[in-house]
Amino acid sequence: MTYEPANANWNLAVFGTNLTNERLINSGFFHGIWGFDFATVGRPREAGVQMNFKFK
């Protein structure tokens, strides 16, 4: 989400991914006898703030 006032030289953004911190497997290979041979897990909860200035 980004906030940018009218006629301003700056903006402010906030962002986030996996805000519920869900644990999941993105991909992998399932072997019937041994279970997962390998797996790629999802990224943890991430959030951030970004502020930009425009210089003229």
Secondary structure as the mmCIF struct_conf table of DSSP 4:
data_model
#
loop_
_struct_conf.conf_type_id
_struct_conf.id
_struct_conf.beg_label_comp_id
_struct_conf.beg_label_asym_id
_struct_conf.beg_label_seq_id
_struct_conf.end_label_comp_id
_struct_conf.end_label_asym_id
_struct_conf.end_label_seq_id
STRN STRN1 THR A 2 TYR A 3
TURN_TY1_P TURN_TY1_P1 ALA A 6 ASN A 7
BEND BEND1 ASN A 9 ASN A 9
STRN STRN2 TRP A 10 THR A 17
TURN_TY1_P TURN_TY1_P2 LEU A 19 THR A 20
STRN STRN3 ILE A 25 HIS A 31
TURN_TY1_P TURN_TY1_P3 GLY A 32 TRP A 34
STRN STRN4 GLY A 35 VAL A 41
HELX_LH_PP_P HELX_LH_PP_P1 GLY A 42 ARG A 43
STRN STRN5 GLU A 46 PHE A 53
#
